[in-house]
């Protein structure tokens, strides 16, 4: 099944390590992170190779902590022609931060990524999509630090986030200052009155490929891009296990062996580009630009 060639979808990866999962006590202490086995470099290299073989571009929302520990990683991604954006420094949920602590964290991540790549860091995605009603001040912090677009809003309820918003690219205008920010929210398809995320993380790993294609068809028929978001750990069936509740274990580990094949199938079937291009922020005339 091929896509509507008029629509360019957004391909993105949140570059964090397996132990950056939120609210898991066994890995919650950053002082332990340096002592834990890492998979981020190996799996990110595979991702870059896979999308390079498909001759497409993606956005890599890189955690500042990861960039500091593996300084060649952002350089490799940028050298391959992809967009480097920020996923924060410490992977802390925005709604648990103050505006001041969020500013310090975001600025630290921007500084390390721009220093390593020599590029302006234009995009931000909050850890766990944790911009929620009441944290609109985060957009003013982004504006002040030179961020040009956000990809943090999740237009459905979820464990660590959820923000009611338009289903496709739009201009976010609810910041306290009133300044508008291009927004690229996550993709949630409609199933009657309900919504279902289908294009990233555990959702993509759990759902069969035909259901994911149904979501693409629904979005693309409406002229809207689908936003793919995946993490290095999504491609690692041998990802380390630590104690956690059974429901969380299912969400974290379901379908890990299926992710590579699903991504490769989607790359063959649909058009993709980096988030900045899908939003029309790089001067390219792409479908799905902010209205």
C-alpha positions as CSV (number, residue, x, y, z in Angstrom):
1,X,0.0,0.0,0.0
2,X,1.4,3.4,-1.0
3,X,0.7,6.7,0.5
4,X,-0.8,9.9,-1.0
5,X,2.3,11.4,-2.5
6,X,1.1,14.9,-1.8
7,X,1.7,14.4,1.9
8,X,5.1,14.4,3.5
9,X,5.1,12.8,6.9
10,X,7.4,13.6,9.8
11,X,10.0,11.1,10.8
12,X,11.5,11.6,14.3
13,X,13.5,9.8,16.9
14,X,13.9,10.7,20.6
15,X,17.6,9.9,21.4
16,X,17.7,8.7,25.0
17,X,19.0,5.5,26.6
18,X,16.9,2.7,27.9
19,X,17.3,3.8,31.5
20,X,15.7,7.2,30.8
21,X,12.2,5.7,31.2
22,X,10.3,7.9,33.6
23,X,8.9,6.9,37.0
24,X,10.9,3.6,37.2
25,X,12.6,3.7,40.6
26,X,15.3,1.3,39.6
27,X,16.7,3.8,37.1
28,X,15.5,7.1,38.5
29,X,18.7,8.2,40.1
30,X,21.0,10.0,37.5
31,X,24.0,9.2,39.7
32,X,23.6,5.6,38.6
33,X,23.3,6.2,34.9
34,X,27.0,6.1,34.1
35,X,27.2,2.6,35.6
36,X,24.4,1.1,33.6
37,X,24.9,-0.7,30.2
38,X,24.1,1.6,27.3
39,X,22.5,0.8,23.9
40,X,21.9,4.3,22.6
41,X,25.0,4.5,20.3
42,X,24.5,1.1,18.7
43,X,20.8,1.5,18.0
44,X,21.1,5.1,16.9
45,X,23.8,4.1,14.3
46,X,21.4,1.5,13.0
47,X,18.6,4.1,12.7
48,X,20.9,6.5,10.8
49,X,21.9,3.7,8.4
50,X,18.3,2.5,7.9
51,X,16.9,5.9,7.0
52,X,20.0,6.7,4.9
53,X,19.3,3.5,2.9
54,X,15.8,5.0,2.3
55,X,17.2,8.3,1.2
56,X,15.1,10.3,3.6
57,X,15.7,12.8,6.4
58,X,14.6,12.7,10.0
59,X,14.7,14.8,13.1
60,X,16.7,13.5,16.1
61,X,15.5,15.0,19.4
62,X,18.6,14.3,21.4
63,X,18.8,14.3,25.2
64,X,21.6,16.7,26.3
65,X,22.8,14.2,28.9
66,X,23.3,11.6,26.1
67,X,25.1,14.2,23.9
68,X,27.5,15.0,26.7
69,X,28.3,11.3,27.3
70,X,28.6,10.5,23.6
71,X,29.8,13.7,21.9
72,X,30.3,12.0,18.5
73,X,26.6,11.0,18.2
74,X,25.1,14.5,17.4
75,X,28.0,15.1,15.0
76,X,27.3,11.8,13.2
77,X,23.6,12.6,12.9
78,X,24.2,16.1,11.6
79,X,26.9,14.9,9.2
80,X,24.4,12.5,7.7
81,X,22.1,15.4,6.8
82,X,19.5,15.1,9.5
83,X,18.0,17.7,11.8
84,X,19.3,17.8,15.4
85,X,16.8,19.1,18.0
86,X,16.5,18.9,21.7
87,X,14.7,16.5,24.0
88,X,15.8,18.4,27.2
89,X,18.9,17.7,29.2
90,X,17.8,15.5,32.1
91,X,14.6,14.0,30.7
92,X,12.5,15.5,33.5
93,X,8.7,16.0,33.0
94,X,7.9,19.6,32.3
95,X,4.8,19.7,34.6
96,X,7.1,18.8,37.5
97,X,9.5,21.8,36.8
98,X,9.3,25.5,37.5
99,X,9.8,27.9,34.6
100,X,13.3,28.7,36.0
101,X,14.4,25.0,36.3
102,X,12.9,24.3,32.8
103,X,14.8,27.2,31.4
104,X,18.1,26.0,32.9
105,X,17.6,22.5,31.6
106,X,16.5,23.5,28.1
107,X,19.4,26.0,27.8
108,X,21.9,23.5,28.9
109,X,20.7,21.0,26.2
110,X,20.6,23.7,23.5
111,X,24.2,24.8,24.3
112,X,25.7,21.3,24.2
113,X,24.0,20.3,20.9
114,X,24.7,23.6,19.2
115,X,28.4,23.5,20.3
116,X,28.8,19.9,19.0
117,X,27.1,20.4,15.7
118,X,27.7,24.0,14.9
119,X,24.0,24.3,14.1
120,X,21.1,26.3,15.5
121,X,18.8,24.1,17.5
122,X,15.3,24.9,16.3
123,X,13.0,22.2,17.7
124,X,12.0,20.8,21.1
125,X,10.1,17.8,22.2
126,X,9.3,17.5,25.9
127,X,10.1,14.2,27.7
128,X,7.0,12.0,27.9
129,X,5.0,14.7,26.0
130,X,4.8,16.4,29.4
131,X,3.5,19.8,28.4
132,X,0.0,19.7,29.9
133,X,-2.7,22.3,30.6
134,X,-1.2,24.7,33.1
135,X,2.3,24.5,31.7
136,X,1.8,26.9,28.7
137,X,4.5,29.0,30.2
138,X,7.0,26.5,28.7
139,X,6.3,28.0,25.3
140,X,7.5,31.4,26.4
141,X,10.7,29.9,27.8
142,X,11.2,28.2,24.4
143,X,10.6,31.6,22.6
144,X,13.1,33.3,24.9
145,X,15.8,30.6,24.2
146,X,15.3,30.7,20.4
147,X,13.4,27.5,19.9
148,X,11.4,27.9,16.6
149,X,8.9,25.0,16.9
150,X,7.6,22.5,19.4
151,X,6.7,18.8,19.0
152,X,5.5,18.1,22.5
153,X,1.7,18.1,22.5
154,X,-0.2,14.8,22.6
155,X,-3.8,15.3,21.7
156,X,-5.2,12.5,23.8
157,X,-5.0,11.4,27.4
158,X,-2.0,9.4,28.4
159,X,0.0,8.5,31.5
160,X,2.5,11.4,31.6
161,X,0.9,14.0,29.3
162,X,-2.0,14.9,27.1
163,X,-3.0,18.3,25.8
164,X,-6.2,19.0,23.8
165,X,-5.2,20.6,20.5
166,X,-5.7,20.4,16.8
167,X,-4.8,17.0,15.2
168,X,-2.2,18.3,12.8
169,X,0.4,21.1,12.4
170,X,-0.9,24.4,13.8
171,X,0.1,27.6,15.5
172,X,0.0,27.4,19.3
173,X,-1.2,30.7,20.7
174,X,-1.9,29.9,24.3
175,X,1.4,31.0,25.8
176,X,1.0,33.6,28.5
177,X,2.7,36.2,26.3
178,X,0.5,35.4,23.3
179,X,3.4,34.7,21.1
180,X,2.7,32.0,18.5
181,X,4.7,28.9,18.1
182,X,4.5,26.3,15.3
183,X,3.4,23.1,16.8
184,X,3.7,19.5,15.4
185,X,1.6,17.3,17.7
186,X,1.6,13.6,17.9
187,X,-0.7,11.6,15.6
188,X,-3.9,10.2,17.0
189,X,-6.4,8.6,14.6
190,X,-10.1,8.6,15.3
191,X,-12.0,5.4,16.0
192,X,-15.5,6.6,16.4
193,X,-15.5,9.0,19.4
194,X,-12.2,7.5,20.7
195,X,-8.7,8.3,19.7
196,X,-5.8,6.0,19.2
197,X,-2.1,6.8,18.8
198,X,-0.6,4.5,16.3
199,X,2.7,5.9,15.0
200,X,5.3,5.8,17.8
201,X,6.7,4.1,20.8
202,X,4.8,1.3,22.4
203,X,1.8,2.1,20.2
204,X,3.7,1.3,17.0
205,X,5.3,-1.7,18.6
206,X,1.9,-3.1,19.8
207,X,-0.2,-2.5,16.7
208,X,-0.1,-4.7,13.6
209,X,1.2,-3.0,10.4
210,X,-2.3,-2.9,8.8
211,X,-3.6,-0.8,11.7
212,X,-0.7,1.6,11.4
213,X,-1.4,1.9,7.7
214,X,-5.0,2.7,8.5
215,X,-3.9,5.6,10.6
216,X,-1.6,6.8,7.8
217,X,-4.6,6.6,5.3
218,X,-6.8,8.6,7.6
219,X,-4.3,11.4,8.2
220,X,-3.0,11.6,4.7
221,X,-6.5,11.6,3.2
222,X,-7.2,14.7,5.3
223,X,-3.9,16.3,4.0
224,X,-2.2,15.9,7.4
225,X,1.3,14.4,8.0
226,X,1.7,11.5,10.3
227,X,4.4,12.0,13.0
228,X,6.5,8.9,13.6
229,X,8.4,9.0,16.9
230,X,10.6,6.1,18.1
231,X,13.5,5.6,20.6
232,X,16.7,3.6,20.3
233,X,15.3,1.2,22.9
234,X,12.3,0.4,20.6
235,X,14.7,-1.4,18.3
236,X,16.5,-3.5,21.1
237,X,14.9,-6.8,21.9
238,X,17.8,-7.4,24.3
239,X,17.0,-4.2,26.2
240,X,17.9,-4.7,29.9
241,X,15.0,-5.4,32.3
242,X,14.5,-3.8,35.7
243,X,11.7,-4.2,38.2
244,X,8.5,-2.3,37.3
245,X,4.7,-2.9,37.5
246,X,3.4,-5.5,35.1
247,X,1.4,-3.0,33.1
248,X,4.4,-0.8,32.6
249,X,6.6,-3.8,31.7
250,X,4.1,-4.7,28.9
251,X,4.2,-1.1,27.6
252,X,8.0,-0.9,27.7
253,X,8.8,-4.3,26.1
254,X,5.9,-5.4,23.9
255,X,6.8,-5.9,20.2
256,X,10.5,-5.0,20.4
257,X,11.3,-7.6,17.7
258,X,8.8,-6.0,15.3
259,X,10.0,-2.4,15.2
260,X,12.8,-2.7,12.7
261,X,10.6,-4.5,10.1
262,X,7.7,-2.0,10.7
263,X,10.0,1.0,10.2
264,X,11.5,-0.4,7.1
265,X,8.1,-1.2,5.6
266,X,6.9,2.4,6.4
267,X,10.0,3.9,4.8
268,X,9.3,2.0,1.6
269,X,5.6,3.0,1.5
270,X,5.4,6.7,2.6
271,X,7.2,9.9,2.1
272,X,9.0,11.4,5.1
273,X,11.1,14.4,6.0
274,X,12.5,16.1,9.1
275,X,10.1,18.0,11.3
276,X,11.4,21.4,10.3
277,X,10.7,20.6,6.7
278,X,7.2,19.3,7.3
279,X,6.5,22.5,9.1
280,X,7.9,24.5,6.2
281,X,10.5,26.1,8.4
282,X,13.5,25.4,6.2
283,X,12.2,27.3,3.2
284,X,10.9,24.1,1.5
285,X,7.4,24.0,0.2
286,X,6.2,20.9,2.0
287,X,2.8,19.5,2.7
288,X,1.4,19.9,6.2
289,X,2.9,23.4,6.8
290,X,1.5,25.5,9.6
291,X,-1.7,27.3,8.6
